[in-house]
Amino acid sequence: MKIAVVGTGYVGLVTGTCFAEVGIDVTCIDIDQKKIDNLKQGILPIYEPGLEEMVSRNVEKGRLHFSTSLAESIHDADVAFIAVGTPPAKMALLT
């Protein structure tokens, strides 16, 4: 199974890493090229106990990938999760 996770903040990065930890092929996607470059170098944008080790382990095993290309990343994905920022309450009332 292949999963795409759009967003690499607290929700997206942790979710994607946990799926990879149980053996699923995961690509985490973000529009921020610097963030993706850092993740590829093992530099995480957040702190969560144990996350750095899990990311490193799953990148090494080839189960966790990072990309800025939404089209390429979701092309072969069986499932896509959207884990991007939630609009402020005022914006939510407009919809």
Secondary structure, 3 states (H helix, E strand, C coil): CEEEEECCCHHHHHHHHHHHHCCCEEEEECCCHHHHHHHHCCCCCCCCCCHHHHHHHHHHCCCEEEECCHHHHHHCCCEEEECCCCCCHHHHHHC
